[in-house]
Amino acid sequence: MTHRGLKLKVVGLLFIAVLTVSLAGNLLPVDRAAAQGYPTATVNTGALNVRSGPGVGYGVQTSIPRGTAATLLARNADTSWVQIQLSSGLFGWVNARYLATTYPLYSLPIGSGSQPVQATATVTSYALNIRSGPGISYTRVTAVYRGTGLILLARNSDASWVRVTLPDGSYPGWVNSGYISTTYPLVSLPVEYVTQP
């Protein structure tokens, strides 16, 4: 083999090695935040909701089981919520009391969550009763009509009824969710339990 042929072979092998390492770096999931020395924590409850911001007013992005590891990125002002990154790359906020870590959470930088999306809906039936509780056995508060806007506040356990108010805050009560239209996922509303009448 000539000197030139050997040189080309070495350059070719180096090129293949660099290409292989480059592709492997793009194909393998790498937790860059963890690699950069960010602290981690583990979920210490049965299932933990990961929300789009620091509070229950923010939508649920996913739920993670006990033992799931997460990278800690930031906290809210009173350290009750922590921004995390999962190994999948998903970012979100979780209630700090459900994380096990030896890292002092107050040492995390204060992050800014986006403002919670206000959950709204529109009445789709000709007339819809707003009731004092989640069911037809509760007293009627008022009736609202097709096209009326509502603010969604909470739901019952199966989201068949939602607690609402009119946009001006008047007539708080419950409506059957089958007669409203919304793009907001009703299961993301907090569950509220009401005693039977």
Buried (B, 14 or more C-beta within 10 A) or exposed (E): EEEEEEEEEEEEEEEEEEEEEEEEEEEEEEBEBBEEEBBBBEBBBEEBBBBBBBBBBBBBBEEBEEEBBBBBBBBBEEBEBBBBBBBEEEBBBBBBEBBEBEEEBEEBEEBEBEEBBEBBBEBBBEEBBBBBBBBEEBEEBEEBEEEBEBBBBBBBEEBEBBBBBBEEEEBBBBBBBEBBEBEBEBEBBEEBEBEEE
